[in-house]
């Protein structure tokens, strides 16, 4: 860890610091949208083991299981990203953000993937109970520097864990897994802030390439990811849990579309929304704003129901969420900073 170029003065650092408006963040708690959680059950899909085991004729298929959990097939290799089967994204079982719907397939019924890729150690991405239940899996756990120690404490054998720094990679069968840079943070308590690394992933198969952003704010390195590893047939990019008070921590919808272009994605799957109430905006606002921004630049967006598998050649586009009031990017812009200045114009899309 200490040999990493990202490690300075006792912790990991972003090349571009994260700007925060502390008072604005506290104030947002008092102005939560009245539709921050669903009022009716969602029309979810319950995939079966057979659905997930069957090879896609084209070689690339994604099943979004909610938030940042995606079961992915890339040219015959199965990958599971940021597995979250817990009831709450929280350090305690009795409080904290609770799931909008139960897990769509029992963890014990899930076909064991060849790769479990974890982007960072925040509670909505690294769930202790889920990992303890996975500790006996014959799979390769790929994590950023420092995260492996948490898995070992929870019973995952060290021999099944690979820790990577940014741009490092491991090959699992025919699939190359690359840890890509991200602009975010880490930590699960008051004393471990940024003591482990964070990142996204590029999954490079013989015929297809997929990108998974993890959590990230907008930063110039996204264009470098596209230049070095793209283009990507599918880009799974976080688009929810945003606020003007923390514009560098998460992309927000318009900047998710901008990031999709920067990494040279062909089909965008918005993730990190629709399962937990983690910000003040309405729960449907991220997808509405993504579609509006994508329409302005002609980007292709897949909007599957939770649990619905799809192939990039036929991205689902049917509206399954209710029509609720939402704030546009012009009304509540999310504008990442760089050296104290917004990186992109208002609205987030160049």
MITIKE-457602 format. One line per field, with one value per residue (C-alpha): residue number from 1; residue in one letter; z, y negated, x. Coordinates in nm, 3 decimals. Layout:
BEGIN
papa <- c(NUM ...)
tido <- c(A ...)
c3 <- c(Z ...)
c2 <- c(Y ...)
c1 <- c(X ...)
% end
This chain:
BEGIN
papa <- c(1 2 3 4 5 6 7 8 9 10 11 12 13 14 15 16 17 18 19 20 21 22 23 24 25 26 27 28 29 30 31 32 33 34 35 36 37 38 39 40 41 42 43 44 45 46 47 48 49 50 51 52 53 54 55 56 57 58 59 60 61 62 63 64 65 66 67 68 69 70 71 72 73 74 75 76 77 78 79 80 81 82 83 84 85 86 87 88 89 90 91 92 93 94 95 96 97 98 99 100 101 102 103 104 105 106 107 108 109 110 111 112 113 114 115 116 117 118 119 120 121 122 123 124 125 126 127 128 129 130 131 132 133 134 135 136 137 138 139 140 141 142 143 144 145 146 147 148 149 150 151 152 153 154 155 156 157 158 159 160 161 162 163 164 165 166 167 168 169 170 171 172 173 174 175 176 177 178 179 180 181 182 183 184 185 186 187 188 189 190 191 192 193 194 195 196 197 198 199 200 201 202 203 204 205 206 207 208 209 210 211 212 213 214 215 216 217 218 219 220 221 222 223 224 225 226 227 228 229 230 231 232 233 234 235 236 237 238 239 240 241 242 243 244 245 246 247 248 249 250 251 252 253 254 255 256 257 258 259 260 261 262 263 264 265 266 267 268 269 270 271 272 273 274 275 276 277 278 279 280 281 282 283 284 285 286 287 288 289 290 291 292 293 294 295 296 297 298 299 300 301 302 303 304 305 306 307 308 309 310 311 312 313 314 315 316 317 318 319 320 321 322 323 324 325 326 327 328 329 330 331 332 333 334 335 336 337 338 339 340 341 342 343 344 345 346 347 348 349 350)
tido <- c(X X X X X X X X X X X X X X X X X X X X X X X X X X X X X X X X X X X X X X X X X X X X X X X X X X X X X X X X X X X X X X X X X X X X X X X X X X X X X X X X X X X X X X X X X X X X X X X X X X X X X X X X X X X X X X X X X X X X X X X X X X X X X X X X X X X X X X X X X X X X X X X X X X X X X X X X X X X X X X X X X X X X X X X X X X X X X X X X X X X X X X X X X X X X X X X X X X X X X X X X X X X X X X X X X X X X X X X X X X X X X X X X X X X X X X X X X X X X X X X X X X X X X X X X X X X X X X X X X X X X X X X X X X X X X X X X X X X X X X X X X X X X X X X X X X X X X X X X X X X X X X X X X X X X X X X X X X X X X X X X X X X X X X X X X X X X X X X X X X X X X X X X X X X X X X)
c3 <- c(0.000 0.095 -0.237 -0.429 -0.617 -0.467 -0.105 0.059 0.422 0.565 0.338 -0.023 -0.214 -0.528 -0.791 -0.770 -0.412 -0.322 -0.260 0.006 0.132 0.485 0.574 0.242 0.305 0.647 0.506 0.241 0.517 0.599 0.240 0.133 -0.164 -0.066 -0.317 -0.197 -0.145 -0.346 -0.217 -0.411 -0.476 -0.777 -1.083 -1.028 -1.205 -1.021 -1.236 -1.191 -1.172 -1.521 -1.653 -1.525 -1.621 -1.983 -2.218 -2.414 -2.791 -2.836 -2.546 -2.334 -2.098 -1.785 -1.509 -1.281 -0.933 -0.782 -0.678 -0.799 -0.804 -1.157 -1.264 -1.584 -1.853 -2.066 -2.332 -2.109 -1.783 -1.507 -1.292 -0.991 -0.899 -0.551 -0.413 -0.180 -0.029 0.305 0.431 0.508 0.384 0.736 1.008 1.224 1.154 1.323 1.148 0.822 0.459 0.398 0.067 -0.146 -0.230 -0.113 -0.297 -0.636 -0.615 -0.301 -0.268 -0.234 -0.570 -0.757 -0.996 -0.848 -1.078 -1.169 -1.045 -0.761 -0.815 -0.526 -0.596 -0.240 0.121 0.178 0.330 0.019 -0.181 0.069 0.289 0.568 0.595 0.218 0.213 0.511 0.321 0.016 0.200 0.078 -0.289 -0.532 -0.701 -0.743 -0.524 -0.693 -0.474 -0.443 -0.216 0.150 0.106 0.114 0.487 0.555 0.354 0.538 0.874 0.750 0.656 0.288 0.226 0.138 -0.150 -0.327 -0.295 -0.539 -0.442 -0.722 -0.756 -1.032 -1.380 -1.243 -1.375 -1.328 -1.580 -1.483 -1.761 -2.080 -1.898 -1.802 -1.502 -1.468 -1.166 -1.309 -1.134 -0.968 -0.779 -0.448 -0.092 0.149 0.511 0.735 1.060 1.218 1.218 0.886 0.631 0.300 0.448 0.162 -0.209 -0.432 -0.806 -1.099 -1.325 -1.690 -1.791 -2.114 -2.289 -2.619 -2.802 -2.563 -2.317 -2.023 -1.784 -1.425 -1.266 -0.899 -0.718 -0.872 -0.934 -1.272 -1.335 -1.637 -1.581 -1.727 -2.071 -2.013 -1.925 -2.256 -2.451 -2.291 -2.250 -2.456 -2.642 -2.416 -2.542 -2.208 -1.952 -1.606 -1.454 -1.122 -1.162 -0.823 -0.465 -0.565 -0.425 -0.511 -0.169 -0.265 -0.644 -0.660 -0.475 -0.723 -1.085 -1.087 -1.395 -1.647 -1.561 -1.583 -1.946 -1.989 -1.830 -2.066 -2.356 -2.194 -2.145 -2.499 -2.397 -2.654 -2.424 -2.083 -1.789 -1.505 -1.167 -0.803 -0.793 -0.727 -0.417 -0.129 -0.020 0.009 -0.086 -0.081 -0.440 -0.555 -0.617 -0.987 -1.057 -1.157 -1.443 -1.565 -1.577 -1.738 -2.018 -2.070 -2.087 -2.312 -2.549 -2.593 -2.709 -2.872 -2.618 -2.593 -2.245 -2.110 -1.838 -1.737 -1.454 -1.150 -1.218 -1.593 -1.798 -2.133 -2.411 -2.536 -2.887 -2.755 -2.458 -2.273 -2.285 -2.151 -1.862 -1.553 -1.281 -1.194 -1.330 -1.035 -1.008 -1.044 -1.057 -1.380 -1.418 -1.479 -1.153 -0.938 -1.128 -1.020 -1.136 -1.039 -0.950 -1.067 -0.899 -0.755 -1.091 -1.241 -1.493 -1.721 -1.807 -1.619 -1.701 -1.697 -2.066 -2.291)
c2 <- c(0.000 -0.248 -0.188 -0.292 -0.624 -0.695 -0.671 -0.995 -1.098 -0.788 -0.745 -0.714 -1.036 -1.144 -1.337 -1.594 -1.671 -1.629 -1.955 -1.955 -2.201 -2.070 -2.308 -2.243 -1.869 -1.908 -2.138 -1.884 -1.649 -1.898 -1.925 -1.562 -1.498 -1.351 -1.071 -0.968 -0.613 -0.416 -0.408 -0.097 0.235 0.223 0.449 0.651 0.969 1.277 1.442 1.813 2.002 2.130 1.777 1.675 1.999 1.996 1.854 1.547 1.611 1.282 1.337 1.034 1.008 0.804 0.857 0.557 0.681 0.334 0.049 0.143 0.520 0.660 1.024 1.004 1.251 1.152 1.409 1.703 1.568 1.469 1.163 1.028 0.663 0.511 0.792 0.654 0.899 0.719 0.561 0.227 0.031 -0.039 0.068 0.178 0.403 0.183 -0.152 -0.302 -0.295 0.007 0.187 0.094 0.463 0.799 0.966 1.085 1.426 1.606 1.586 1.965 2.001 1.771 1.951 1.892 1.651 1.682 1.325 1.117 0.756 0.509 0.140 0.006 0.061 -0.167 0.012 0.001 0.177 0.408 0.590 0.800 1.049 1.107 1.169 1.404 1.610 1.614 1.712 2.072 1.982 2.110 1.775 1.497 1.192 0.888 0.577 0.251 0.229 0.282 0.419 0.778 0.755 0.701 1.010 1.218 1.111 1.232 1.574 1.544 1.736 1.508 1.742 1.642 1.266 1.044 0.682 0.435 0.078 -0.146 -0.011 0.325 0.635 1.005 1.267 1.512 1.764 1.564 1.249 0.967 0.765 0.417 0.190 -0.156 -0.492 -0.659 -0.983 -0.886 -0.783 -0.490 -0.401 -0.232 -0.421 -0.735 -0.631 -0.451 -0.722 -0.652 -0.373 -0.145 -0.222 -0.264 -0.216 -0.091 0.208 0.286 0.641 0.729 1.049 1.197 1.028 0.782 0.511 0.384 0.096 0.067 -0.274 -0.189 -0.518 -0.818 -1.186 -1.331 -1.360 -1.370 -1.012 -0.885 -0.991 -0.806 -0.491 -0.520 -0.581 -0.295 -0.029 -0.129 -0.134 0.055 0.247 0.180 -0.091 -0.045 -0.391 -0.523 -0.789 -0.822 -0.947 -1.294 -1.645 -1.986 -1.983 -1.690 -1.722 -1.540 -1.222 -1.092 -1.173 -1.257 -1.182 -1.437 -1.372 -0.996 -1.054 -1.270 -0.995 -0.742 -0.945 -0.992 -0.618 -0.553 -0.348 -0.220 -0.129 -0.292 -0.101 -0.348 -0.191 -0.307 -0.405 -0.244 -0.036 -0.265 -0.615 -0.772 -1.137 -1.400 -1.360 -1.159 -0.791 -0.809 -1.132 -0.971 -0.769 -1.057 -1.291 -1.029 -0.976 -1.350 -1.405 -1.102 -1.231 -1.556 -1.378 -1.066 -0.816 -0.470 -0.385 -0.049 -0.075 0.285 0.368 0.486 0.849 0.831 0.965 0.805 0.795 0.466 0.537 0.501 0.263 0.247 -0.095 -0.041 -0.267 -0.054 -0.320 -0.555 -0.907 -1.127 -1.493 -1.538 -1.818 -1.872 -1.916 -2.286 -2.318 -2.123 -2.099 -1.863 -2.016 -1.850 -2.080 -2.086 -2.326 -2.505 -2.547 -2.345 -2.091 -2.107 -2.365 -2.373 -2.058 -1.842 -1.749 -1.926)
c1 <- c(0.000 0.270 0.449 0.138 0.159 -0.186 -0.055 0.061 0.094 -0.064 -0.364 -0.476 -0.538 -0.720 -0.521 -0.802 -0.922 -1.289 -1.474 -1.747 -2.006 -2.060 -2.342 -2.511 -2.495 -2.653 -2.917 -3.012 -3.127 -3.401 -3.522 -3.561 -3.784 -4.119 -4.059 -3.714 -3.846 -4.106 -4.461 -4.562 -4.387 -4.156 -4.206 -3.890 -3.779 -3.657 -3.390 -3.335 -3.009 -3.081 -3.127 -2.785 -2.609 -2.724 -2.461 -2.560 -2.542 -2.358 -2.119 -2.211 -2.507 -2.580 -2.835 -2.874 -2.965 -3.001 -2.772 -2.420 -2.469 -2.451 -2.420 -2.221 -2.122 -1.824 -1.736 -1.818 -1.672 -1.915 -1.849 -2.038 -1.983 -2.023 -2.243 -2.509 -2.758 -2.784 -3.104 -2.942 -2.641 -2.526 -2.281 -2.576 -2.874 -3.135 -3.080 -2.960 -3.078 -3.300 -3.354 -3.654 -3.704 -3.570 -3.279 -3.402 -3.239 -3.121 -2.746 -2.732 -2.912 -2.673 -2.437 -2.093 -1.908 -1.542 -1.481 -1.624 -1.514 -1.549 -1.489 -1.437 -1.531 -1.831 -2.130 -2.349 -2.074 -1.905 -2.155 -2.007 -2.294 -2.291 -1.915 -1.932 -2.189 -1.959 -1.641 -1.655 -1.702 -1.443 -1.400 -1.144 -1.215 -1.059 -1.038 -0.842 -0.538 -0.619 -0.972 -0.850 -0.776 -1.146 -1.239 -0.979 -1.127 -1.466 -1.333 -1.245 -0.919 -0.627 -0.540 -0.863 -0.807 -0.620 -0.553 -0.478 -0.360 -0.493 -0.406 -0.294 -0.468 -0.520 -0.627 -0.900 -0.936 -0.979 -1.088 -0.852 -0.969 -0.816 -0.863 -0.926 -0.885 -1.183 -1.238 -1.391 -1.296 -1.309 -1.363 -1.620 -1.569 -1.428 -1.062 -1.005 -1.081 -0.903 -0.692 -0.800 -0.807 -1.113 -1.159 -1.362 -1.304 -1.252 -1.345 -1.165 -1.271 -1.157 -1.448 -1.614 -1.521 -1.724 -1.658 -1.782 -1.734 -1.772 -1.834 -1.662 -1.686 -1.601 -1.227 -0.992 -0.878 -1.206 -1.088 -0.760 -0.957 -1.139 -0.821 -0.625 -0.893 -1.198 -1.418 -1.657 -1.957 -2.126 -2.052 -2.208 -2.185 -2.316 -2.583 -2.756 -2.700 -2.582 -2.612 -2.460 -2.297 -2.072 -2.030 -1.696 -1.797 -2.057 -2.120 -2.488 -2.702 -2.573 -2.211 -2.275 -2.367 -2.056 -1.843 -2.000 -1.867 -1.527 -1.472 -1.600 -1.901 -2.151 -2.442 -2.487 -2.637 -2.708 -2.633 -2.617 -2.984 -3.323 -3.240 -3.134 -3.229 -2.883 -2.948 -3.223 -3.345 -3.646 -3.580 -3.677 -3.491 -3.158 -3.303 -3.521 -3.223 -2.996 -3.248 -3.289 -2.912 -2.860 -3.126 -2.936 -2.620 -2.769 -2.633 -2.790 -2.919 -3.039 -3.305 -3.383 -3.616 -3.421 -3.336 -3.398 -3.107 -3.028 -2.772 -2.627 -2.752 -3.109 -3.099 -3.434 -3.597 -3.951 -4.049 -4.113 -4.087 -4.376 -4.403 -4.318 -4.209 -3.834 -3.580 -3.390 -3.017 -3.075 -3.269 -3.023 -2.694 -2.419 -2.092 -1.767 -1.480 -1.122 -0.882 -1.185 -1.359 -1.648 -1.518 -1.821 -2.088 -2.417 -2.612 -2.301 -2.284 -2.030)
% end
